[in-house]
Amino acid sequence: MITINTKNSLKEIVIFNIENYKHLIRFAIVGVINTAVDFGIYSLCVGLLHIYYMIAQVLGYSAGIINSFILNKFWTFESREINKKTTGQFIRFIIVNALSFGAAFLGLWLLVDNLSVNKYIAKIITIAISQTINFLGYKLWVFRK
């Protein structure tokens, strides 16, 4: 670890910050990918296939969860082993995602059906809420070392 002072180069400061925030940076990148998968499937289902938005939420979120487990396990949190510990991680992962899905589902319902927020805007708001729940759950419980 380095101490940041005025003599440190910009490169040293950037490297220091990347190392300290590596999990958060990687989680954010994976989150963008997961969000694209989730939002893409949601939009396809609602916009092109005219599927009820709550069913589209389940479909999009489910696809995002599968992608999320793989990328977060092996890249974000660098949990490389595949053994019986992986089963426990996957169960904890599903529990965290069930909680964040519940929050997103409830938030989507409240925003769209009760507050008349646009379905796409509501989806973006609920993504932010569920991503916060996911990061904390993954870091503190699912993939902790």
LOGUFI-452221 format. One record per residue: residue in one letter; x, y, z of N, C-alpha, C, O, CB in turn. Coordinates in steps of 0.1 Angstrom, whole numbers. Atoms other than C-alpha are relative to their C-alpha. Glycine has a CB too. Layout:
REM LOGUFI-452221
SITE  gugu  neast  nnorth    nup  caeast  canorth   caup  ceast  cnorth    cup  oeast  onorth    oup  cbeast  cbnorth   cbup
SITE     a      X       Y      Z       X        Y      Z      X       Y      Z      X       Y      Z       X        Y      Z
...
***
This chain:
REM LOGUFI-452221
SITE  gugu  neast  nnorth    nup  caeast  canorth   caup  ceast  cnorth    cup  oeast  onorth    oup  cbeast  cbnorth   cbup
SITE     m      8     -12      0       0        0      0      9      12      0     19      13      6     -10        0     12
SITE     i     -8     -12      1      13       35     -8     -8      11      8    -20      11      9       3        4    -14
SITE     t      6     -12     -6       7       67     11      0      11    -11     10      14    -18       8        5     12
SITE     i      1     -10     10      -6       93    -12      4      14      5     -1      19     15     -15        1     -5
SITE     n     -4     -14     -4      12      127    -10      3       7    -14      0       2    -24      13       -1      9
SITE     t     -2      -8     12      21      154    -34     11      -5     -9     12      -1    -21       3       14      3
SITE     k    -11       5      8      52      135    -46     -4     -12     -9      3     -16    -18      12       -4      9
SITE     n      4      12      7      32      105    -59     -5       5    -14    -11      15    -16     -12       -7      7
SITE     s      4      -4     13      27      105    -96    -15      -4     -2    -21     -11      6       8       -8    -11
SITE     l     14       3      4      -8      103   -112     -2     -15     -2    -12     -20      2      -4        8    -12
SITE     k      0      14      3       0       68   -123     -1      -8     13     -9     -17     14      12       -4     -8
SITE     e      0       7    -13       7       57    -87    -13       1      7    -18      -8     13      11        5      9
SITE     i     13      -3     -6     -25       73    -75    -11      -8     -6    -19     -14      0      -3       15      0
SITE     v     10       8      7     -46       56   -102      1     -14      3     -9     -21      6       2        2    -15
SITE     i     -2      14     -4     -30       22    -95     -5      -3     14    -11     -13     16      15       -4     -2
SITE     f      4       1    -14     -36       27    -58    -15      -1      1    -21     -10      8       5       11      9
SITE     n     15       0     -1     -73       35    -63     -6     -12     -7    -16     -18     -2      -5       12     -7
SITE     i      5      11      7     -78        7    -88      1     -13      9     -8     -21     10       7       -3    -14
SITE     e     -2      12     -9     -63      -19    -64    -10       1     12    -15     -10     16      14        0      5
SITE     n      9      -1    -11     -84       -6    -35    -15      -1     -3    -23      -6      5       2       14      7
SITE     y     14       0      4    -116       -4    -54     -3     -11    -11    -13     -10    -19      -5       13     -5
SITE     k      1      10     11    -110      -34    -78    -13      -7      0    -20      -9    -11      11      -10      2
SITE     h     13       8      0    -141      -54    -66    -11       9     -5    -20       5    -12      -2       -5     14
SITE     l     11      -9      3    -163      -24    -69      0       4    -15    -10       5    -22       0       13      8
SITE     i     -1      -4     15    -150      -14   -104     -4     -12     -8    -12     -10    -18      15        4     -3
SITE     r      4      12      8    -153      -50   -117    -15      -3      2    -22      -6     -8       8      -12      5
SITE     f     14       2     -2    -188      -53   -101     -8      10     -9    -18       6    -15      -4        2     15
SITE     a      7     -10      8    -198      -21   -119      0      -4    -15    -10      -2    -22       7       14      2
SITE     i     -1       4     14    -186      -34   -153     -9     -12     -2    -16     -12    -12      15       -4     -3
SITE     v      9      12      1    -204      -68   -147    -14       5      1    -23       0     -6       3      -10     11
SITE     g     14      -5     -1    -234      -48   -136     -5       6    -13    -17       5    -16       0       11     11
SITE     v      5      -6     13    -235      -29   -169     -3     -11    -10    -13     -10    -17      12        9     -6
SITE     i      3      11      9    -233      -62   -188    -13      -7      4    -22      -9     -4      11      -10      1
SITE     n     12       6     -5    -260      -77   -165    -12       8     -3    -23       4     -7       1       -3     15
SITE     t     11     -10      3    -282      -46   -169     -4       0    -14    -15       0    -18       4       14      5
SITE     a      3       1     15    -279      -48   -207     -7     -13     -3    -17     -12    -11      13        1     -8
SITE     v      7      12      2    -289      -84   -206    -15       1      5    -24      -2     -2       7      -12      7
SITE     d     13      -1     -6    -318      -78   -182     -9      10     -7    -20       7    -11       2        5     15
SITE     f      8     -11      7    -330      -45   -198     -3      -4    -14    -14      -1    -19       7       13      1
SITE     g      3       4     14    -326      -59   -233    -11     -10     -1    -20      -9    -10      13       -6     -6
SITE     i     11      11      0    -347      -90   -226    -13       6      4    -24       4     -2       4      -12      9
SITE     y     12      -7     -4    -372      -68   -207     -6       8    -11    -18       7    -14       3        9     12
SITE     s      5      -8     11    -375      -44   -236     -5      -8    -11    -15      -4    -17      11       10     -4
SITE     l      4       9     11    -377      -71   -262    -14      -6      4    -23      -7     -5      10      -11     -2
SITE     c     13       6     -4    -405      -88   -242    -12      10      0    -23       7     -5       1       -7     14
SITE     v     11     -10     -1    -425      -56   -235     -2       6    -13    -14       8    -18       4       11     11
SITE     g      1      -8     12    -418      -37   -267     -4      -8    -13    -13      -4    -20      12        7     -3
SITE     l      2       8     12    -417      -64   -294    -10     -11      1    -19     -13     -7      13       -5     -5
SITE     l      9      12     -2    -435      -94   -279    -13       3      7    -22      -5      8       8      -10      7
SITE     h     11      -4     -7    -460      -74   -259     -4      -9     12    -16     -12     14     -12        1     -9
SITE     i      1       9    -12    -455      -96   -229     -3      10     12      3      20     13      12       -9      3
SITE     y      3      -8    -12    -470      -82   -196     13       3      7     22      -5      9      -9       -8     10
SITE     y    -13      -5     -5    -442      -61   -180      5      -8     12     17      -8     14      -2       14      3
SITE     m     -5       7    -12    -441      -81   -147      6     -14     -4     15     -19      2     -12       -2     10
SITE     i     -6      13      5    -435     -114   -166     13       3     -7     23      -4     -6     -10       -7    -10
SITE     a    -12      -4      6    -409      -96   -187     11       3     10     23       0      8      -2       13     -9
SITE     q     -9      -2    -11    -393      -85   -154      6     -13      5     19     -14      7      -7        7     12
SITE     v     -5      13     -5    -390     -121   -143     10      -6    -11     21     -11     -7     -12      -10      2
SITE     l     -8       5     11    -375     -132   -177     13       7     -1     24       1     -1      -7        1    -13
SITE     g    -12      -8      1    -350     -104   -179      9      -1     12     21      -3     11      -3       15     -2
SITE     y     -8       1    -12    -339     -106   -143      6     -14      1     18     -15      5      -9        3     12
SITE     s     -5      14     -1    -335     -144   -145     13      -1     -9     23      -7     -5     -10      -10     -5
SITE     a    -11       1      9    -312     -141   -175     12       8      5     24       4      4      -3        6    -14
SITE     g    -11      -8     -6    -292     -114   -157      6      -7     12     19      -6     14      -6       14      5
SITE     i     -5       7    -12    -288     -136   -126     10     -11     -5     20     -12      1     -12       -7      8
SITE     i     -8      10      5    -273     -164   -146     14       6     -5     25       1     -1      -6       -8    -12
SITE     n    -12      -7      4    -248     -141   -163      8       6     12     20       5     12      -4       12    -10
SITE     s     -6      -7    -12    -241     -123   -130      8     -10      8     19      -7     13     -11        6      9
SITE     f     -7      10     -8    -232     -155   -111     14      -4     -6     24      -4      0      -8      -12      3
SITE     i    -12       5      7    -207     -166   -137     11      11      0     23       9      4      -3       -4    -14
SITE     l    -10     -11      1    -190     -132   -142      5       4     14     17       7     16      -6       12     -7
SITE     n     -4      -4    -13    -190     -122   -105      9     -10      7     18      -7     14     -12        3      8
SITE     k     -8      10     -7    -177     -155    -92     14      -1     -6     24       0      2      -7      -14     -2
SITE     f    -13       2      6    -148     -159   -116      8      12     -3     20      12     -3      -2       -8    -13
SITE     w     -7     -12      3    -139     -123   -124      0      10     11     10      14     16      -5        6    -13
SITE     t      1     -10    -10    -152      -98    -99      7      -4     13     15       3     18     -14        4      3
SITE     f     -5       4    -13    -145     -117    -67     11     -11     -1     15     -17     10     -12       -5      8
SITE     e    -11       9      2    -119     -141    -82     -1     -13      8      9     -18     13      13        7      3
SITE     s      2      12     -7    -134     -172    -67      0     -11    -11    -10     -14    -17     -14        0      8
SITE     r     -3       8     11    -119     -197    -91     -4     -15      2     -7     -22     -8      14        1     -3
SITE     e      2      15     -2    -126     -231    -75    -14      -4     -3    -24       4     -2       3       -3     15
SITE     i     13       6      2    -155     -253    -85      0     -12      8      6     -22      4      -2       -2    -16
SITE     n      1      11     -9    -163     -276    -57    -13       1      8    -22       8      4      13       -1      9
SITE     k     12      -1     -8    -189     -281    -30     -2      14      6    -13      18      9       0      -10     11
SITE     k      2     -14     -5    -182     -245    -18     -8       8    -11    -15      17     -7      14        6      2
SITE     t      7      -7     11    -195     -234    -52    -15      -2      2    -23       8     -1       4       -5    -14
SITE     t     14       3     -3    -229     -250    -43     -5      10     10    -16      16      9      -2      -15      4
SITE     g      4      -9    -11    -230     -230    -11     -1      15     -5    -10      22     -2       9       -1     11
SITE     q     -1     -14      6    -220     -198    -30    -13       2     -9    -19      13     -8      13        2     -8
SITE     f     11      -2      9    -247     -204    -56    -13       1      8    -22       9      5      -1      -12     -9
SITE     i     12      -1     -8    -274     -209    -29     -1      13      7    -11      20      6       0      -11     11
SITE     r      0     -14     -6    -263     -177    -11     -3      10    -11    -10      20     -8      13        3      7
SITE     f      2      -9     11    -262     -160    -45    -15       1     -3    -20      12     -6       8       -5    -12
SITE     i     14       1      3    -298     -171    -52     -8       8     11    -18      15      8      -5      -14     -2
SITE     i      7      -7    -11    -309     -158    -18      1      15     -1     -9      22      0       5       -5     14
SITE     v     -3     -15      2    -293     -124    -23     -8       5    -12    -15      16    -11      15        3     -2
SITE     n      8      -4     11    -309     -122    -57    -15      -1      2    -22       7     -4       4       -8    -12
SITE     a     15       1     -3    -343     -133    -44     -4      13      8    -14      19      5      -3      -13      8
SITE     l      3     -12     -7    -341     -104    -20      0      13     -9     -9      21     -8      10        2     12
SITE     s     -1     -12      9    -330      -79    -46    -11       0    -11    -16      10    -15      14        1     -7
SITE     f     11       2     10    -356      -93    -71    -13       5      7    -21      12      1      -1      -14     -5
SITE     g     12      -4     -7    -383      -88    -44     -1      15      1    -11      21     -1       0       -7     14
SITE     a      0     -15     -1    -372      -52    -39     -3       6    -13    -10      16    -14      14        4      6
SITE     a      2      -5     13    -371      -46    -76    -14      -2     -5    -21       7    -11      10       -6    -11
SITE     f     13       3      4    -404      -63    -82    -10       9      7    -19      15      1      -3      -15      3
SITE     l      8      -8     -8    -421      -44    -54      1      15     -5     -9      22     -6       3       -1     15
SITE     g     -2     -14      5    -405      -11    -66     -6       2    -13    -12      13    -15      15        2      0
SITE     l      6      -1     13    -416      -17   -101    -15       1      1    -21      10     -6       4      -12     -9
SITE     w     14       0     -2    -451      -24    -90     -5      14      6    -14      20      1      -5      -11      8
SITE     l      3     -13     -7    -452        7    -67      1      12    -10     -8      20    -11       9        2     12
SITE     l     -3     -11      9    -437       30    -93    -10       0    -12    -15      11    -16      14        0     -5
SITE     v      8       1     12    -457       18   -124    -15       1      4    -23       9     -1       3      -12     -8
SITE     d     14       2     -3    -491        8   -109     -6      11     10    -17      14      9      -3      -13      5
SITE     n      5      -9    -10    -493       33    -80      4      14     -2     -3      23      2       5       -5     13
SITE     l     -5     -14      2    -473       63    -90      0       4    -15      4      15    -18      14        2      5
SITE     s      1      -3     14    -478       61   -128     13       4     -7     13      13    -16     -10       10     -3
SITE     v    -13      -3      6    -441       63   -136      2      -9    -12     -3     -20    -13      12       -3     10
SITE     n     -2       8     12    -431       52   -171      7     -13      3     16     -14     12       9        9    -10
SITE     k     -5      13     -3    -423       15   -172     16      -1     -2     22      -8      6      -6      -10    -10
SITE     y    -15       0      2    -387       21   -185      7       8     10     18       4     15       3        5    -14
SITE     i     -6      -8    -11    -379       48   -160     -1      -8     13      9      -8     20      -7       14      1
SITE     a      2       8    -12    -393       26   -132     10     -11      0     16     -14     10     -14       -5      1
SITE     k     -9      11      1    -371       -2   -145     14       5      4     21      -2     11       0       -6    -14
SITE     i    -13      -6     -3    -340       20   -143      2       3     15     12       0     21       3       13     -8
SITE     i      0      -3    -15    -348       31   -107      2     -13      8     10     -14     17     -13        7      4
SITE     t     -1      13     -7    -353       -5    -96     13      -7     -2     17     -15      6     -12       -9     -4
SITE     i    -13       6      2    -321      -16   -112     10       6     10     18      -2     16       5        3    -15
SITE     a     -9      -6    -10    -302        9    -90     -2      -6     14      8      -8     21      -2       15      0
SITE     i      3       5    -13    -319       -4    -59      5     -15      1     12     -18     11     -15        0      3
SITE     s     -4      14     -1    -313      -41    -67     15      -2     -2     21     -11      4      -7       -8    -12
SITE     q    -15       1      1    -276      -35    -77      7       3     13     17      -3     16       5       10    -11
SITE     t     -6      -3    -13    -269      -20    -43     -2     -12      9      8     -15     16      -7       13      6
SITE     i      2      12     -9    -284      -49    -25      9     -12     -5     15     -18      4     -15       -5     -1
SITE     n     -9      10      5    -265      -73    -48     14       1      4     21      -8      9      -2       -1    -15
SITE     f    -14      -2     -3    -231      -58    -43      3      -3     14     12     -10     17       4       15     -4
SITE     l     -2       2    -14    -234      -57     -6     -1     -15      4      7     -20     12      -9        8      9
SITE     g      2      15     -2    -247      -93     -5     11      -8     -5     16     -18      2     -13       -4     -5
SITE     y    -10       8      6    -221     -107    -28     13       2      8     20      -8     11       2        4    -15
SITE     k    -13      -3     -7    -191      -89    -11      0      -5     14     10     -11     19       2       15     -1
SITE     l      0       3    -14    -202      -95     25     -4     -14      3     -1     -19     14      -9        9      7
SITE     w      6      13     -3    -218     -129     22      3     -11    -10      8     -22     -7     -14        1      2
SITE     v     -1      10     10    -217     -148    -11     15      -4     -3     18     -16     -2      -7        4    -12
SITE     f    -13       3      5    -181     -145    -23     11       4     10     23       6      6       3        7    -13
SITE     r    -10      -4     -9    -163     -135      9     11     -11      2      8     -23      0      -6        3     14
SITE     k    -11      10     -1    -129     -151     14      3      -4     14     12     -12     16      12        6     -7
***
